[in-house]
Amino acid sequence: MTRVSVYSAALVAFVASAAMIVASIAMPNWIDYSVTTANGDTIRKTIGLHKSCSNLDGHSCTPYPTKSLCQSEQRYFCTMWRTTGWLASFSVVLGLAGLVSFGVTLGGGKYKRESGWPFVSGLIATFAAVQLVIISVVAYLFDHDDQFIIPGWHLGISWYLAMFSAVLGITTVGALVLSAYLLPPEDGYEFLHEPEEA
C-alpha cells in the first residue's frame, strides 16, 4: 500500500514536472536558430508556442505563428502549432488537478492513501501523455516543415524541458503503482479525536 513518504516523494517529483512544463511554455524556445556570420556576429531566433523572438529585431518578440504562416499552404503548420499551444495550456490545468488530487489523498487519512493511488496515478499519466503528444507534434513539425530546412535550426530548451517533464511524470506513475502493490499496508490505527464538550 502507498505510504505518506511515497506520496510525498511523488508530490515533489510531480511539482518539479509541472514546473518544467510551465517554464517551457513561458520561454519562447521550442525551436532555436543560431548561426555565426563571417563577421563573427551571431544571428539567433527562437520560436515558442505563442511568440517568436530574434536578436535581429533588438531581442523583441512577436506573436507566432504569424498571419502569413496561417495562409493557404501553411495552414496545416499553423493549425498544428496552435493546437500544440492549446495542449500545453491544458496540461497546466491537468497539473493543477494533479496537485489537488495529491492534497486530497495526503490529507484524507490512511483510507484515502490506500485507495486514492489509481486516481492520482491516472491524472499524472494523463498529464505525461499530453506532454508526449506536445513534444511529438513539435518534433514532427520540426522534421517535416520547409521553414526549418535551413541549417542552424534545432530543438530548443523548452522542448527538452517538456520531454523531461513527461519522463518524470511517467516515472512518478510507475513508482506509485509499484508502491501500491509491493509495499505492505501502513501499520497502526489512526486515533479518533474526542468531540470537544460544549
Backbone as CSV, one residue per row, in Angstrom:
resi,resn,N_x,N_y,N_z,CA_x,CA_y,CA_z,C_x,C_y,C_z
1,MET,0.831,-1.190,0.000,0.000,0.000,0.000,0.870,1.247,0.000
2,THR,0.361,2.278,-0.577,1.115,3.512,-0.714,1.148,4.266,0.606
3,ARG,2.338,4.690,0.996,2.540,5.366,2.273,2.688,6.868,2.076
4,VAL,2.683,7.575,3.223,2.836,9.030,3.186,4.163,9.407,2.541
5,SER,5.225,8.681,2.871,6.541,9.012,2.322,6.568,8.844,0.801
6,VAL,5.884,7.827,0.298,5.841,7.613,-1.154,5.053,8.733,-1.825
7,TYR,3.892,9.076,-1.246,3.100,10.178,-1.801,3.869,11.495,-1.735
8,SER,4.602,11.712,-0.648,5.360,12.959,-0.510,6.450,13.050,-1.569
9,ALA,7.168,11.945,-1.779,8.204,11.935,-2.823,7.574,12.113,-4.204
10,ALA,6.435,11.461,-4.430,5.748,11.599,-5.718,5.263,13.028,-5.922
11,LEU,4.809,13.666,-4.849,4.363,15.061,-4.943,5.516,15.974,-5.324
12,VAL,6.673,15.776,-4.714,7.848,16.593,-5.054,8.215,16.398,-6.527
13,ALA,8.216,15.154,-6.991,8.534,14.869,-8.394,7.499,15.494,-9.324
14,PHE,6.226,15.432,-8.938,5.175,15.987,-9.786,5.246,17.508,-9.838
15,VAL,5.552,18.138,-8.709,5.702,19.597,-8.703,6.857,20.000,-9.622
16,ALA,7.961,19.247,-9.573,9.086,19.526,-10.475,8.668,19.350,-11.930
17,SER,7.906,18.295,-12.211,7.438,18.039,-13.567,6.521,19.160,-14.052
18,ALA,5.602,19.593,-13.196,4.686,20.682,-13.564,5.444,21.990,-13.756
19,ALA,6.439,22.244,-12.914,7.237,23.469,-13.046,7.991,23.486,-14.372
20,MET,8.456,22.309,-14.804,9.176,22.234,-16.080,8.272,22.584,-17.254
21,ILE,7.026,22.113,-17.234,6.157,22.419,-18.373,5.732,23.885,-18.350
22,VAL,5.529,24.447,-17.160,5.196,25.875,-17.081,6.366,26.705,-17.607
23,ALA,7.592,26.331,-17.222,8.776,27.048,-17.713,8.915,26.908,-19.223
24,SER,8.623,25.724,-19.754,8.754,25.525,-21.200,7.728,26.345,-21.981
25,ILE,6.563,26.562,-21.395,5.556,27.395,-22.057,5.975,28.860,-21.996
26,ALA,6.503,29.271,-20.849,6.866,30.674,-20.653,8.056,31.093,-21.518
27,MET,9.000,30.188,-21.732,10.182,30.522,-22.541,9.886,30.275,-24.018
28,PRO,10.081,31.271,-24.857,9.851,31.048,-26.292,11.060,30.381,-26.931
29,ASN,11.288,29.116,-26.595,12.489,28.451,-27.088,12.227,26.979,-27.395
30,TRP,11.159,26.704,-28.137,10.870,25.326,-28.532,11.725,24.929,-29.731
31,ILE,11.899,25.859,-30.651,12.780,25.642,-31.792,13.703,26.854,-31.877
32,ASP,14.993,26.578,-32.087,16.012,27.617,-31.983,16.843,27.660,-33.260
33,TYR,17.127,28.877,-33.726,18.014,29.056,-34.869,19.192,29.892,-34.416
34,SER,20.384,29.395,-34.680,21.578,30.132,-34.298,22.668,29.876,-35.325
35,VAL,23.236,30.965,-35.856,24.311,30.859,-36.834,25.246,32.055,-36.642
36,THR,26.534,31.809,-36.845,27.524,32.867,-36.723,27.926,33.338,-38.122
37,THR,27.885,34.649,-38.328,28.221,35.214,-39.637,29.731,35.276,-39.811
38,ALA,30.172,35.637,-41.028,31.606,35.762,-41.310,32.238,36.869,-40.471
39,ASN,31.441,37.851,-40.057,31.945,38.944,-39.219,32.057,38.548,-37.756
40,GLY,31.583,37.361,-37.405,31.636,36.915,-36.014,30.377,37.232,-35.230
41,ASP,29.389,37.842,-35.874,28.117,38.128,-35.203,27.256,36.875,-35.185
42,THR,26.484,36.717,-34.122,25.583,35.572,-34.014,24.154,36.030,-34.282
43,ILE,23.533,35.368,-35.222,22.118,35.623,-35.507,21.332,34.534,-34.808
44,ARG,20.354,34.949,-34.009,19.592,33.964,-33.232,18.105,34.281,-33.308
45,LYS,17.330,33.233,-33.498,15.874,33.353,-33.490,15.333,32.167,-32.706
46,THR,14.414,32.444,-31.808,13.783,31.378,-31.033,12.285,31.419,-31.276
47,ILE,11.703,30.235,-31.330,10.265,30.112,-31.567,9.639,29.412,-30.368
48,GLY,8.632,30.063,-29.803,7.874,29.480,-28.710,6.511,29.044,-29.183
49,LEU,5.704,28.584,-28.261,4.371,28.122,-28.641,3.451,29.281,-29.011
50,HIS,3.758,30.476,-28.489,2.876,31.614,-28.742,3.594,32.840,-29.300
51,LYS,4.932,32.856,-29.253,5.665,34.011,-29.770,7.039,33.591,-30.272
52,SER,7.617,34.470,-31.095,8.938,34.248,-31.667,9.798,35.465,-31.360
53,CYS,11.064,35.226,-31.014,11.967,36.312,-30.654,13.225,36.215,-31.516
54,SER,13.809,37.388,-31.833,15.007,37.424,-32.668,15.911,38.560,-32.221
55,ASN,17.225,38.331,-32.304,18.143,39.413,-31.970,18.306,40.389,-33.136
56,LEU,17.766,40.053,-34.307,17.787,40.986,-35.426,16.834,42.152,-35.201
57,ASP,15.823,41.922,-34.397,14.833,42.963,-34.092,15.082,43.588,-32.729
58,GLY,16.307,43.518,-32.252,16.610,44.085,-30.934,16.053,43.246,-29.805
59,HIS,16.065,41.932,-29.973,15.560,40.977,-28.979,14.075,41.165,-28.692
60,SER,13.341,41.684,-29.663,11.899,41.837,-29.479,11.189,40.555,-29.895
61,CYS,9.995,40.384,-29.361,9.203,39.187,-29.650,7.923,39.583,-30.360
62,THR,7.477,38.717,-31.245,6.235,38.935,-31.986,5.355,37.693,-31.852
63,PRO,4.054,37.848,-32.018,3.170,36.673,-31.942,3.556,35.631,-32.989
64,TYR,3.385,34.374,-32.599,3.721,33.272,-33.502,2.666,32.193,-33.381
65,PRO,2.262,31.561,-34.438,2.642,31.772,-35.823,2.062,33.056,-36.389
66,THR,2.780,33.625,-37.340,2.361,34.876,-37.956,1.184,34.625,-38.906
67,LYS,0.536,35.711,-39.300,-0.605,35.581,-40.222,-0.181,34.979,-41.556
68,SER,1.037,35.301,-41.997,1.494,34.756,-43.279,1.674,33.235,-43.211
69,LEU,2.016,32.715,-42.026,2.156,31.266,-41.877,0.799,30.565,-41.832
70,CYS,-0.240,31.335,-41.596,-1.573,30.738,-41.484,-2.380,30.887,-42.778
71,GLN,-1.720,31.231,-43.866,-2.386,31.369,-45.154,-2.311,30.051,-45.916
72,SER,-3.235,29.825,-46.768,-3.432,28.667,-47.651,-2.500,27.477,-47.432
73,GLU,-1.291,27.484,-48.023,-0.445,26.296,-47.995,0.127,25.993,-46.616
74,GLN,0.250,27.007,-45.786,0.855,26.828,-44.466,-0.181,26.617,-43.357
75,ARG,-1.445,26.507,-43.723,-2.484,26.378,-42.698,-2.303,25.141,-41.842
76,TYR,-1.782,24.077,-42.427,-1.550,22.846,-41.682,-0.584,23.100,-40.530
77,PHE,0.543,23.754,-40.831,1.527,24.071,-39.796,0.894,24.933,-38.720
78,CYS,0.192,25.961,-39.143,-0.427,26.904,-38.210,-1.415,26.192,-37.274
79,THR,-2.235,25.350,-37.830,-3.220,24.621,-37.030,-2.541,23.688,-36.035
80,MET,-1.549,22.959,-36.496,-0.838,22.035,-35.608,-0.114,22.785,-34.496
81,TRP,0.523,23.903,-34.835,1.284,24.660,-33.834,0.344,25.261,-32.789
82,ARG,-0.766,25.806,-33.234,-1.731,26.386,-32.280,-2.374,25.312,-31.411
83,THR,-2.615,24.147,-31.979,-3.145,23.031,-31.197,-2.150,22.617,-30.121
84,THR,-0.885,22.610,-30.471,0.157,22.281,-29.501,0.167,23.301,-28.364
85,GLY,0.039,24.568,-28.693,-0.029,25.603,-27.657,-1.231,25.416,-26.748
86,TRP,-2.373,25.044,-27.351,-3.559,24.797,-26.537,-3.356,23.591,-25.625
87,LEU,-2.756,22.531,-26.147,-2.497,21.342,-25.327,-1.550,21.655,-24.172
88,ALA,-0.567,22.511,-24.421,0.354,22.890,-23.348,-0.395,23.632,-22.239
89,SER,-1.297,24.510,-22.618,-2.105,25.215,-21.608,-3.024,24.242,-20.875
90,PHE,-3.571,23.287,-21.598,-4.417,22.270,-20.983,-3.624,21.420,-19.994
91,SER,-2.364,21.168,-20.306,-1.537,20.367,-19.393,-1.306,21.091,-18.073
92,VAL,-1.291,22.421,-18.097,-1.169,23.178,-16.842,-2.416,22.951,-15.987
93,VAL,-3.579,22.920,-16.619,-4.824,22.625,-15.891,-4.760,21.223,-15.293
94,LEU,-4.265,20.264,-16.077,-4.100,18.903,-15.551,-3.114,18.880,-14.383
95,GLY,-2.079,19.695,-14.473,-1.120,19.792,-13.379,-1.764,20.305,-12.107
96,LEU,-2.611,21.317,-12.235,-3.323,21.831,-11.056,-4.263,20.779,-10.481
97,ALA,-4.943,20.047,-11.351,-5.817,18.969,-10.877,-5.007,17.893,-10.166
98,GLY,-3.815,17.602,-10.679,-2.938,16.634,-10.024,-2.526,17.091,-8.638
99,LEU,-2.221,18.371,-8.496,-1.848,18.904,-7.181,-3.005,18.797,-6.196
100,VAL,-4.218,19.094,-6.668,-5.404,18.967,-5.805,-5.607,17.515,-5.396
101,SER,-5.422,16.589,-6.344,-5.606,15.176,-6.006,-4.575,14.705,-4.986
102,PHE,-3.350,15.205,-5.084,-2.352,14.886,-4.060,-2.778,15.425,-2.706
103,GLY,-3.275,16.663,-2.685,-3.702,17.263,-1.421,-4.830,16.489,-0.769
104,VAL,-5.819,16.092,-1.568,-6.954,15.328,-1.041,-6.497,13.961,-0.538
105,THR,-5.638,13.315,-1.303,-5.185,11.979,-0.936,-4.298,12.005,0.306
106,LEU,-3.378,12.937,0.364,-2.490,13.023,1.531,-3.227,13.489,2.783
107,GLY,-4.174,14.383,2.588,-4.902,14.913,3.736,-6.101,14.087,4.153
108,GLY,-6.421,13.048,3.413,-7.636,12.277,3.671,-7.474,11.087,4.581
109,GLY,-6.292,10.868,5.103,-6.106,9.753,6.029,-5.650,8.482,5.336
110,LYS,-5.540,7.443,6.149,-4.997,6.160,5.682,-5.841,5.563,4.554
111,TYR,-7.152,5.605,4.703,-8.019,5.010,3.685,-7.831,5.701,2.334
112,LYS,-7.774,7.032,2.327,-7.590,7.770,1.066,-6.239,7.442,0.439
113,ARG,-5.210,7.297,1.279,-3.890,6.966,0.736,-3.876,5.567,0.132
114,GLU,-4.571,4.637,0.763,-4.585,3.266,0.261,-5.455,3.105,-0.979
115,SER,-6.506,3.894,-1.085,-7.428,3.724,-2.211,-7.317,4.829,-3.264
116,GLY,-6.571,5.890,-2.994,-6.517,7.020,-3.918,-5.442,6.964,-4.977
117,TRP,-4.548,5.984,-4.877,-3.439,5.945,-5.834,-3.881,5.771,-7.290
118,PRO,-4.967,5.012,-7.604,-5.340,4.903,-9.033,-5.753,6.248,-9.632
119,PHE,-6.457,7.054,-8.845,-6.907,8.353,-9.345,-5.720,9.293,-9.550
120,VAL,-4.843,9.355,-8.550,-3.662,10.215,-8.646,-2.781,9.761,-9.808
121,SER,-2.552,8.460,-9.904,-1.720,7.923,-10.989,-2.347,8.201,-12.357
122,GLY,-3.661,8.081,-12.435,-4.347,8.354,-13.703,-4.194,9.798,-14.147
123,LEU,-4.314,10.732,-13.194,-4.140,12.147,-13.544,-2.714,12.436,-14.000
124,ILE,-1.752,11.877,-13.283,-0.354,12.106,-13.659,-0.057,11.458,-15.007
125,ALA,-0.600,10.280,-15.256,-0.399,9.611,-16.543,-0.993,10.432,-17.688
126,THR,-2.164,11.006,-17.465,-2.775,11.864,-18.489,-1.922,13.097,-18.728
127,PHE,-1.421,13.689,-17.645,-0.527,14.847,-17.722,0.707,14.499,-18.563
128,ALA,1.326,13.353,-18.282,2.526,12.934,-19.019,2.200,12.614,-20.482
129,ALA,1.036,12.015,-20.720,0.642,11.684,-22.094,0.477,12.947,-22.939
130,VAL,-0.096,13.985,-22.345,-0.246,15.255,-23.070,1.127,15.830,-23.400
131,GLN,2.083,15.718,-22.463,3.446,16.198,-22.738,4.052,15.436,-23.916
132,LEU,3.838,14.131,-23.940,4.373,13.322,-25.040,3.770,13.725,-26.381
133,VAL,2.484,14.027,-26.391,1.842,14.489,-27.628,2.451,15.819,-28.067
134,ILE,2.644,16.735,-27.111,3.192,18.057,-27.427,4.584,17.927,-28.049
135,ILE,5.467,17.187,-27.388,6.837,17.097,-27.915,6.875,16.329,-29.230
136,SER,5.971,15.378,-29.403,5.919,14.623,-30.665,5.484,15.511,-31.824
137,VAL,4.469,16.335,-31.599,3.985,17.215,-32.669,5.049,18.244,-33.035
138,VAL,5.691,18.838,-32.022,6.736,19.833,-32.312,7.895,19.177,-33.065
139,ALA,8.300,17.990,-32.641,9.393,17.290,-33.335,8.997,16.940,-34.765
140,TYR,7.749,16.528,-34.971,7.274,16.209,-36.316,7.312,17.445,-37.212
141,LEU,6.790,18.569,-36.696,6.794,19.803,-37.489,8.221,20.262,-37.765
142,PHE,9.092,20.111,-36.791,10.489,20.488,-36.972,11.139,19.659,-38.081
143,ASP,10.833,18.376,-38.120,11.433,17.484,-39.125,10.820,17.621,-40.516
144,HIS,9.560,18.053,-40.607,8.859,17.999,-41.888,8.453,19.338,-42.485
145,ASP,8.574,20.440,-41.752,8.153,21.719,-42.317,9.323,22.387,-43.034
146,ASP,9.023,22.988,-44.180,10.064,23.572,-45.024,10.801,24.743,-44.387
147,GLN,10.172,25.434,-43.464,10.842,26.598,-42.882,12.039,26.226,-42.015
148,PHE,12.159,24.947,-41.641,13.277,24.519,-40.800,14.332,23.718,-41.574
149,ILE,14.289,23.806,-42.918,15.253,23.078,-43.743,16.642,23.716,-43.664
150,ILE,16.702,25.025,-43.518,17.983,25.749,-43.495,18.824,25.260,-42.322
151,PRO,20.098,24.957,-42.530,20.962,24.515,-41.421,21.053,25.591,-40.333
152,GLY,21.083,25.160,-39.112,21.158,26.081,-37.979,19.968,25.957,-37.046
153,TRP,18.890,25.345,-37.520,17.714,25.125,-36.681,17.909,23.882,-35.819
154,HIS,17.476,23.935,-34.586,17.483,22.758,-33.713,16.411,22.909,-32.642
155,LEU,16.049,21.804,-32.036,15.056,21.844,-30.965,15.645,22.585,-29.777
156,GLY,14.841,23.440,-29.163,15.327,24.299,-28.093,15.117,23.713,-26.704
157,ILE,15.509,24.496,-25.716,15.483,24.038,-24.324,14.058,23.775,-23.835
158,SER,13.081,24.504,-24.339,11.692,24.273,-23.922,11.230,22.874,-24.306
159,TRP,11.648,22.415,-25.479,11.288,21.065,-25.925,11.874,20.032,-24.973
160,TYR,13.122,20.224,-24.579,13.769,19.278,-23.673,13.160,19.328,-22.277
161,LEU,12.768,20.504,-21.827,12.083,20.601,-20.533,10.770,19.825,-20.552
162,ALA,10.022,19.953,-21.645,8.761,19.212,-21.763,9.017,17.710,-21.808
163,MET,10.093,17.302,-22.480,10.419,15.883,-22.537,10.772,15.355,-21.139
164,PHE,11.614,16.087,-20.405,11.972,15.666,-19.047,10.749,15.671,-18.136
165,SER,9.830,16.614,-18.365,8.589,16.658,-17.595,7.786,15.387,-17.814
166,ALA,7.673,14.945,-19.064,6.934,13.718,-19.375,7.601,12.496,-18.761
167,VAL,8.925,12.410,-18.877,9.655,11.265,-18.314,9.503,11.215,-16.803
168,LEU,9.601,12.374,-16.159,9.439,12.423,-14.705,8.012,12.039,-14.301
169,GLY,7.020,12.461,-15.086,5.637,12.077,-14.806,5.422,10.579,-14.929
170,ILE,5.985,9.976,-15.973,5.853,8.526,-16.167,6.550,7.769,-15.037
171,THR,7.717,8.253,-14.635,8.447,7.627,-13.527,7.647,7.714,-12.235
172,THR,7.006,8.848,-12.011,6.184,9.027,-10.808,5.010,8.056,-10.800
173,VAL,4.358,7.898,-11.941,3.249,6.942,-12.041,3.748,5.533,-11.735
174,GLY,4.872,5.159,-12.325,5.436,3.824,-12.076,5.739,3.597,-10.601
175,ALA,6.303,4.603,-9.941,6.626,4.470,-8.512,5.364,4.324,-7.669
176,LEU,4.321,5.095,-7.987,3.067,4.982,-7.224,2.428,3.609,-7.405
177,VAL,2.395,3.121,-8.631,1.775,1.820,-8.891,2.564,0.702,-8.221
178,LEU,3.882,0.742,-8.350,4.708,-0.288,-7.708,4.568,-0.263,-6.191
179,SER,4.535,0.929,-5.612,4.409,1.010,-4.156,3.052,0.493,-3.683
180,ALA,2.021,0.698,-4.495,0.693,0.224,-4.110,0.635,-1.302,-4.052
181,TYR,1.371,-1.960,-4.945,1.327,-3.420,-4.990,2.429,-4.100,-4.177
182,LEU,3.555,-3.432,-3.997,4.685,-4.103,-3.368,4.894,-3.770,-1.889
183,LEU,4.504,-2.583,-1.459,4.715,-2.215,-0.056,3.609,-2.793,0.822
184,PRO,3.958,-3.205,2.046,2.923,-3.695,2.962,2.044,-2.537,3.431
185,PRO,0.860,-2.853,3.966,-0.029,-1.796,4.449,0.615,-1.014,5.588
186,GLU,0.161,0.225,5.749,0.642,1.031,6.870,0.226,0.365,8.167
187,ASP,1.110,0.401,9.160,0.806,-0.205,10.444,0.051,0.769,11.336
188,GLY,-0.598,0.206,12.328,-1.222,1.025,13.363,-2.589,1.527,12.961
189,TYR,-3.181,2.192,13.927,-4.505,2.752,13.747,-4.406,4.264,13.794
190,GLU,-5.368,4.898,13.204,-5.460,6.339,13.349,-6.405,6.614,14.503
191,PHE,-5.990,7.500,15.384,-6.787,7.819,16.544,-7.957,8.707,16.142
192,LEU,-9.112,8.424,16.745,-10.276,9.266,16.541,-10.220,10.373,17.563
193,HIS,-10.503,11.552,17.138,-10.473,12.683,18.050,-11.773,12.710,18.866
194,GLU,-11.615,12.927,20.152,-12.783,13.024,21.028,-13.511,14.342,20.723
195,PRO,-14.836,14.291,20.688,-15.556,15.554,20.454,-15.364,16.476,21.657
196,GLU,-15.156,17.718,21.373,-14.978,18.683,22.448,-16.319,18.929,23.117
197,GLU,-16.280,18.963,24.433,-17.511,19.188,25.168,-17.862,20.659,25.136
198,ALA,-19.118,20.930,24.952,-19.569,22.312,24.853,-19.825,22.897,26.222
